[in-house]
Amino acid sequence: MYKTLIRPILFRFDPERIHYFTFSLIRNLSKIPGVKALFRSLYLVEDKRLERELFGLKFKNPVGLAAGFDKNAVLYNELANFGFGFIEIGTITPKGQEGNPKQRLFRLKEDQGIINRMGFNNEGLEAAIVQLKKNKGQLAIGGNIGKNTQTKPEDYTKDYLECFNALHPYVDYFVLNVSCPNVGSHAKLNDKDYLLELIEAVQKANKTFEKQKPILLKIAPDLNDGQLDEIIELVQETNLDGVIASNTSTDREGLKTSEKRLEEIGNGGLSGQPIKTKSTRVIKYLAEKSGKAFPIIGVGGIHSAEDALEKLDAGADLIQIYTGFIYEGPSLIKNINKEIMKKA
Ligand SMILES: Cc1cc2nc3c(=O)[nH]c(=O)nc-3n(C[C@H](O)[C@H](O)[C@H](O)COP(=O)(O)O)c2cc1C
């Protein structure tokens, strides 16, 4: 029904406006008595074979919602009814910020992809905490954190620490997002020495809490083998809890969308089917080269149960979806979980 009836209507409108329209629709529908139960009966698959335990956390199933969809943590309670095993909110920055000028979100229909240069638009830490206090505790919630665009390089760590310390009581795991192609100052966030400093600072802060939370690093799909070797070294040197592979790509190779259209769109991170192989390659490389030494959350271009199994076979322990959710709708989560059950 989603692909034949709902998607053709949604895809007629500006992608960002439709995103917020869908948010209020889901929120309002969920308030109607019986609708939550209807969503749950349509999309939820519960089975022992789907349950996972990773970095000390329990997941009802291995299919999560990737960061960027519920940036401000306003819809995770309702989204839990669509069958996800976990939801990652953010990227959250200390102060709220507008992000880049609009239009900044584009569909690439022929490629089943999206290009976005949102630029960490979010309402900031305090607003996120207000929302996270409403957590009904249905699922594991990840907190994806970043730095404000205006922050000077010498203060990047301060921004991550501010988010980490303030969100610590409210999320189950953390993701240091150092791989967004849309926020500038990329070079520093790719530098191994800086990453080492950042991870150690956050881990030190983690130790000040009674209960420590897992910390993961989210990386780009465009890293070469040498850079991936550095990531493996970094994770092992710091004992980081895991890696999320991957964020969006700056590469435009092999797209069906015309050069002219791509030029009109301009910069941004590419997601969806066109990055599937790239992100799977990164997962496989990290898993094989490290001898599966740390957990990996696989994300990038999962649009079918087959794509999901490919990521798991490559070495992912959990997976996440974003663009596939937009193109395929909520039945994708159910289809993936059913296939995983069959294989178990
Ligand atoms: C519109 C949009 C906004 C995103 N915002 C974020 C973000 O704020 N933080 C982040 O870590 N990833 C963000 N992502 C990246 C996704 O979490 C995911 O890593 C990427 O899209 C690849 O997965 P997919 O092919 O299933 O979409 C965003 C992706 C899209 C399409």
The ligand as an ORCA input file, in Angstrom:
! r2SCAN-3c Opt
* xyz 0 1
  C      18.115     13.670      5.107
  C      19.185     12.946      5.852
  C      19.665     13.479      7.039
  C      20.658     12.812      7.748
  N      21.113     13.343      8.923
  C      22.054     12.675      9.636
  C      22.494     13.173     10.879
  O      22.039     14.198     11.368
  N      23.463     12.474     11.538
  C      23.989     11.313     11.045
  O      24.851     10.705     11.689
  N      23.560     10.799      9.881
  C      22.609     11.452      9.170
  N      22.180     10.925      7.983
  C      22.819      9.703      7.461
  C      22.016      8.451      7.801
  O      21.942      8.252      9.187
  C      22.681      7.203      7.142
  O      23.940      7.011      7.733
  C      22.849      7.358      5.644
  O      21.753      8.027      5.080
  C      23.010      6.007      4.935
  O      21.903      5.170      5.156
  P      20.675      5.036      4.105
  O      21.277      4.735      2.767
  O      19.820      3.941      4.664
  O      19.968      6.347      4.104
  C      21.187     11.582      7.258
  C      20.675     11.042      6.061
  C      19.686     11.702      5.370
  C      19.160     11.106      4.094
*
